[in-house]
Amino acid sequence: MSEQKPRLKRPVENVRAELLADPDTQRIAKSLDMELEAYVELVLDYAQNPDKEPTLIVAPDEELRAAGYNPPTTQDVANFFIAAANGELGIGPPKSYYSGFEGKQDDANKPSLRGDEGQEPVKVDEETSQKLRQHVPKGGPDRV
């Protein structure tokens, strides 16, 4: 017996209206250079047909340019992955992960793990360094 994937439980018109109004959906459509309505219809198509597999088309850059697409350069792709690794893409968890009662994420209110913020650096001169070195025990890690 095969297990069926769940389909939409709400009317398509309601889901369509929510997707069209959702800022994340608008951002994704814009980043894909798609019209918002076309992107929403694509999402709804996959939501209504959960067994449908996405299509992946690999084409040479020349064919993409001839079709009106501007493919990214190797350097653009590398920069994208570096930005993703550094967390600079601005992609975060979905809004559904948040309850609305979370506090503001402000670095100014977080305690320091270093402990020296707001302190002036210690001024060190050569004479003081020599005096302090006299108190450092000589020897290596085997010394007891």
Steps between C-alpha positions, in 0.01 A plus 500: 500500500657828396498796731343812351654838565268759652334750271372847579247498782373851430341647189751587228366856475579565868851360472557700179392823672729430797796425275443814293494712817795328668818714492723191499324368190543839334870504591555148365319576173707815456825315572406242235414775249146361475170680495335459841184346351700247296706401804187457716338283231815285489494459879130412491562247223754317716275529807206347312716230341737386776627206293616730221878520475666837439667542163870572485627613163873532442586713200817663369544871569465580129153342487395685814615833355316425175184432703534835677654384827818644644684206661726575798876484457712253690610785727135597566422143604809488724402831663148365557630192683742708704218736599284200592778356715543836673125530565471814287207395281235622739323169495371395837254258648136530390273734691308198626799416723438812706222555752522879501616511861872486427713785628683739272829366368728789585874449542518799734307312770698177473769431756854497373686174486834681489455724801714786372243707311489858617845478658807683385787282383775451755804712428809284501856620492816293464609547862170366636513209256847403623387511865201281424710249305708440814194345665424261216637154587762361265455157349247317292179311556683212674607728785313436824 
